[in-house]
Amino acid sequence: MAPKVNYPQRMCVVCRERFEQKALLRLQCKEQQLSSHSGVGRSFYLCSTCIDDEKKVTRALARICKSGDIKYLSTQLKEIIADVRQS
């Protein structure tokens, strides 16, 4: 019998469901700027289902980044997603 492998589980900040860490998009806010995780500092995760639901995501991002500029955060998220999908 093969040993059971446990992969790290993380929670999507929008839907609050748990997924394997490698299946999620990891982001962070620094000085109210949204970016991909740089390896230093606090971060949060988004699942692929929630990324497509712009209204819920922007509300969650505004709460996490403590920013009232929802349009700016939404634009930053779209740019990050485009970069991730290209690579």
C-alpha positions as CSV (number, residue, x, y, z in Angstrom):
1,M,0.0,0.0,0.0
2,A,1.4,3.4,-1.0
3,P,1.9,5.9,1.8
4,K,-0.8,8.6,2.0
5,V,0.7,12.0,1.1
6,N,-0.7,15.1,2.7
7,Y,-0.4,18.3,0.7
8,P,-0.7,21.7,2.4
9,Q,-4.2,23.0,2.5
10,R,-5.1,26.7,2.3
11,M,-8.3,28.7,2.3
12,C,-9.6,31.0,-0.4
13,V,-10.4,34.4,1.2
14,V,-13.5,34.8,-0.9
15,C,-15.4,31.5,-0.7
16,R,-13.6,30.3,2.5
17,E,-13.2,26.8,1.0
18,R,-10.0,24.8,1.5
19,F,-7.9,23.6,-1.5
20,E,-4.4,22.3,-2.0
21,Q,-2.0,25.2,-1.8
22,K,-0.6,24.6,-5.3
23,A,-4.1,25.0,-6.9
24,L,-4.5,28.6,-5.5
25,L,-3.3,32.0,-6.6
26,R,-1.1,33.5,-3.8
27,L,-1.2,37.3,-3.5
28,Q,-0.2,40.0,-1.1
29,C,-0.9,43.7,-0.3
30,K,1.9,46.1,0.4
31,E,1.0,49.7,1.1
32,Q,-2.4,49.2,-0.5
33,Q,-0.8,47.8,-3.7
34,L,-1.8,44.3,-4.8
35,S,0.9,42.0,-6.1
36,S,2.0,38.4,-6.5
37,H,3.5,37.0,-3.3
38,S,7.2,38.0,-3.1
39,G,8.1,35.4,-0.5
40,V,8.2,38.0,2.4
41,G,5.3,39.2,4.4
42,R,1.7,38.2,4.8
43,S,-0.2,36.8,1.9
44,F,-3.7,35.4,1.0
45,Y,-5.1,32.9,-1.5
46,L,-7.8,33.0,-4.3
47,C,-9.3,29.9,-5.9
48,S,-9.8,29.8,-9.7
49,T,-13.6,29.8,-9.3
50,C,-13.6,33.0,-7.2
51,I,-11.2,34.8,-9.5
52,D,-13.9,34.8,-12.2
53,D,-16.5,36.4,-9.8
54,E,-15.2,40.0,-10.0
55,K,-17.8,41.5,-7.6
56,K,-17.0,39.2,-4.7
57,V,-13.3,39.3,-5.3
58,T,-13.1,43.1,-5.3
59,R,-15.0,43.3,-2.0
60,A,-12.7,40.8,-0.4
61,L,-9.6,42.6,-1.8
62,A,-10.8,46.0,-0.5
63,R,-11.3,44.4,3.0
64,I,-7.9,42.7,3.0
65,C,-5.9,45.6,1.5
66,K,-7.8,48.2,3.6
67,S,-8.3,50.2,0.5
68,G,-11.4,52.0,-0.8
69,D,-10.2,52.2,-4.4
70,I,-12.0,49.1,-5.7
71,K,-11.4,49.9,-9.4
72,Y,-7.7,50.2,-8.9
73,L,-7.5,46.8,-7.0
74,S,-9.6,45.2,-9.7
75,T,-7.3,46.5,-12.4
76,Q,-4.2,45.2,-10.5
77,L,-5.9,41.8,-10.1
78,K,-6.6,41.5,-13.8
79,E,-3.0,42.4,-14.7
80,I,-1.7,39.8,-12.2
81,I,-4.0,37.1,-13.6
82,A,-3.0,37.9,-17.2
83,D,0.7,37.5,-16.2
84,V,0.1,34.2,-14.4
85,R,-1.9,32.8,-17.3
86,Q,0.8,33.8,-19.8
87,S,3.6,31.9,-17.9
